[in-house]
């Protein structure tokens, strides 16, 4: 299970940028593309956000499997992130 702080930050980012809310219908395990809340433009913005904030590159090759849900994105970012000088 990914770090709750990381998950909360990504959730907040996705909700503010994609204009939807996680809840009963859209959970941390929902395929955001199939649910219609994330499209290719949104994914590009997410890739940029994750790279700038966490120093992690999200490749398009992961799009079909790992990076379709909030949980999958958070787990990938957590496993690939390089800690900064302040420990984040």
LOPA-93057 format. One line per 8 residues: their letters; for each residue x, y, z of N, C-alpha, C. Coordinates in Angstrom, 1 decimal, always signed. Each point is the difference from the previous one (the first is absolute). Layout:
N
a	X/Y/Z/X/Y/Z/X/Y/Z  ...
***
This chain:
88
xxxxxxxx	+0.9/-1.2/+0.0/-0.9/+1.2/+0.0/+0.9/+1.2/+0.0  -0.3/+1.0/-0.9/+0.9/+1.2/-0.1/-0.2/+0.9/+1.2  +1.0/+0.9/+0.2/+0.0/+1.0/+1.1/-1.3/+0.8/-0.1  -0.7/+0.1/+1.1/-1.3/+0.8/+0.0/+0.2/+1.5/-0.4  +1.1/+0.6/+0.4/+0.3/+1.4/-0.4/+0.1/+0.1/-1.5  +0.8/-0.9/-0.6/+0.1/+0.0/-1.5/-1.3/-0.2/-0.7  -0.8/-1.0/+0.5/-1.3/-0.3/-0.6/-0.9/+1.2/+0.1  +0.0/+0.7/+1.2/-0.9/+1.2/+0.2/+0.4/+1.1/-0.9
xxxxxxxx	+1.3/+0.2/-0.2/+0.5/+1.1/-0.9/-0.4/-0.3/-1.5  +0.2/-1.2/-0.4/-0.4/-0.4/-1.4/-1.5/+0.1/-0.2  -0.8/-0.4/+1.1/-1.4/+0.0/-0.1/-0.5/+1.5/-0.1  +0.6/+0.8/+0.8/-0.3/+1.5/+0.0/+0.3/+0.6/-1.4  +1.1/-0.4/-0.6/+0.4/+0.5/-1.3/-1.0/-0.5/-1.0  -0.3/-1.3/+0.0/-0.9/-0.5/-1.0/-1.4/+0.6/+0.1  -0.5/+0.2/+1.2/-1.3/+0.6/+0.2/+0.0/+1.4/-0.5  +1.0/+0.8/+0.3/+0.0/+1.4/-0.4/+0.2/+0.2/-1.5
xxxxxxxx	+0.8/-0.9/-0.6/+0.3/+0.1/-1.5/-1.1/-0.6/-0.8  -0.5/-1.1/+0.4/-1.0/-0.8/-0.8/-1.4/+0.3/+0.3  -0.2/+0.8/+1.1/-1.3/+0.4/+0.4/-1.0/-1.1/+0.3  +0.5/-1.0/+0.8/-0.9/-1.1/+0.5/+0.4/-0.2/+1.5  -0.8/-0.8/+0.7/+0.3/-0.3/+1.4/+0.1/-1.6/+0.1  +1.0/-0.4/+0.8/+0.0/-1.4/+0.3/-1.1/-0.3/+1.1  -0.6/-1.1/-0.1/-1.1/-0.3/+0.9/-0.5/-1.4/-0.2  -1.3/-0.2/+0.0/-0.6/-1.4/-0.2/+0.2/-0.5/-1.4
xxxxxxxx	-0.2/+0.8/-1.0/+0.1/-0.4/-1.4/+1.4/+0.0/-0.5  +0.8/+0.9/+0.4/+1.4/+0.1/-0.4/+0.9/-0.2/+1.2  +0.6/-1.1/+0.1/+0.9/-0.3/+1.2/+1.4/+0.0/-0.4  +0.9/-0.3/+0.9/+1.4/+0.0/-0.2/+0.4/-1.1/-1.0  -0.9/-1.0/-0.2/+0.3/-1.1/-0.9/-0.7/+0.1/-1.3  -0.8/+1.0/-0.3/-0.7/+0.2/-1.2/+0.9/+0.3/-1.2  -0.2/-0.6/-1.1/+0.7/+0.4/-1.2/-0.5/+1.3/-0.4  +0.9/+1.0/+0.1/-0.5/+1.4/-0.2/-0.2/+0.3/-1.5
xxxxxxxx	+0.6/-0.7/-0.9/-0.3/+0.1/-1.4/-1.4/-0.6/-0.4  -0.2/-1.2/+0.5/-1.3/-0.6/-0.3/-1.2/+0.7/+0.6  +0.3/+0.6/+1.2/-1.1/+0.8/+0.7/-0.2/+1.3/-0.7  +0.9/+0.4/-0.9/-0.2/+1.2/-0.8/+0.4/+1.3/+0.7  +0.8/-0.1/+1.1/+0.4/+1.1/+0.8/+1.4/+0.5/-0.4  +0.8/-0.8/-0.7/+1.3/+0.3/-0.4/+0.2/-0.3/-1.5  +0.4/+1.0/-0.8/+0.3/-0.3/-1.4/+1.5/+0.2/-0.3  +0.3/+0.0/-1.3/+1.5/+0.1/-0.3/+0.5/+1.4/+0.4
xxxxxxxx	-0.7/+1.0/-0.1/+0.5/+1.4/+0.4/+0.2/+0.0/+1.5  -1.0/-0.6/+0.8/+0.1/-0.1/+1.4/+1.2/-0.8/+0.4  +0.3/-1.1/-0.7/+1.1/-0.9/+0.3/+1.3/+0.8/-0.2  +0.1/+0.8/-1.1/+1.2/+0.7/-0.3/+0.3/+1.0/+1.2  -1.1/+0.7/+0.4/+0.1/+0.9/+1.1/+0.5/-0.7/+1.3  -0.6/-1.2/+0.2/+0.4/-0.8/+1.2/+1.5/-0.4/-0.1  +0.4/-0.4/-1.2/+1.4/-0.4/-0.2/+0.9/+1.2/+0.4  -0.3/+1.2/-0.5/+0.7/+1.2/+0.3/+0.1/+0.3/+1.5
xxxxxxxx	-1.2/-0.1/+0.7/-0.1/+0.2/+1.4/+0.9/-0.9/+0.8  -0.1/-1.3/-0.3/+0.7/-1.0/+0.7/+1.5/+0.2/-0.2  +0.4/+0.3/-1.2/+1.4/+0.2/-0.3/+0.6/+1.3/+0.8  -0.8/+1.0/+0.0/+0.4/+1.3/+0.6/+0.1/-0.2/+1.6  -1.1/-0.7/+0.5/-0.1/-0.1/+1.5/+0.9/-1.1/+0.6  +0.1/-1.1/-0.8/+0.6/-1.2/+0.6/+1.2/-0.5/-0.8  +0.3/+0.6/-1.1/+1.2/-0.3/-0.8/-0.2/-1.4/-0.7  -1.2/-0.4/-0.2/-0.3/-1.3/-0.6/-0.6/+0.2/-1.4
xxxxxxxx	+0.6/-0.8/-0.9/-0.6/+0.0/-1.4/-1.1/-1.1/-0.1  -1.1/+0.4/-0.4/-1.1/-0.9/-0.3/+0.0/-0.3/-1.5  +0.3/-1.2/-0.4/+0.1/-0.3/-1.4/-1.3/-0.5/-0.5  -0.2/+0.3/-1.3/-1.3/-0.5/-0.7/-0.1/-1.5/+0.0  +1.1/-0.7/+0.1/+0.0/-1.4/+0.0/-0.7/-0.6/+1.2  -0.1/+0.7/+1.1/-0.6/-0.4/+1.2/-1.5/+0.3/+0.0  -0.4/+0.8/-0.9/-1.4/+0.5/-0.1/-1.0/-1.1/+0.0  +0.3/-1.1/-0.7/-1.0/-1.1/-0.2/-0.2/-0.9/+1.2
xxxxxxxx	+0.9/+0.1/+0.9/-0.1/-1.0/+1.1/+0.1/+0.7/+1.4  +1.1/+0.6/+0.3/+0.3/+0.4/+1.4/-0.7/+1.4/+0.3  +0.1/+0.9/-0.9/-0.4/+1.4/+0.3/-1.4/+0.4/-0.4  -0.9/-0.8/+0.3/-1.4/+0.3/-0.4/-0.9/+0.3/+1.3  +0.5/-0.3/+1.2/-0.7/+0.3/+1.2/+0.8/+0.9/+0.9  -0.6/+0.7/+0.9/+0.7/+0.8/+1.0/+1.0/-0.9/+0.8  -0.4/-1.1/+0.4/+0.8/-0.9/+0.8/+1.2/-0.5/-0.8  -0.2/-0.3/-1.3/+1.1/-0.5/-0.9/+1.0/+1.1/-0.2
xxxxxxxx	-0.5/+1.2/-0.2/+0.9/+1.2/-0.3/+0.8/+0.3/+1.3  -0.7/+0.0/+1.2/+0.7/+0.3/+1.2/+1.1/-1.1/+0.3  -0.4/-1.2/-0.2/+1.0/-1.1/+0.3/+1.2/+0.1/-0.9  -0.2/+0.3/-1.3/+1.1/+0.2/-1.0/+0.9/+1.2/+0.4  -0.7/+1.1/+0.3/+0.8/+1.2/+0.4/+0.8/-0.3/+1.2  -0.6/-0.6/+1.0/+0.7/-0.3/+1.3/+1.2/-0.9/-0.3  -0.1/-1.0/-0.8/+1.1/-1.0/-0.3/+1.1/+0.7/-0.8  -0.4/+0.9/-0.8/+1.0/+0.6/-1.0/+0.6/+1.3/+0.5
xxxxxxxx	-0.6/+0.7/+1.0/+0.4/+1.3/+0.5/+1.4/-0.1/+0.6  +0.8/+1.0/-0.3/+1.3/+0.2/+0.7/-0.2/+1.0/+1.1  +0.3/-0.3/+1.2/-0.1/+0.9/+1.1/+0.8/+1.3/-0.2  -0.6/+1.1/+0.4/+0.7/+1.3/-0.1/+0.8/+0.2/+1.2  +0.7/+1.1/+0.1/+0.9/+0.3/+1.2/-0.9/+0.2/+1.2  -1.2/+0.4/-0.1/-0.9/+0.1/+1.2/-0.7/-1.2/+0.3  +0.3/-1.2/-0.6/-0.6/-1.2/+0.3/-1.3/-0.3/-0.7  -0.5/+0.9/-0.9/-1.2/-0.3/-0.7/+0.2/-0.6/-1.3
***
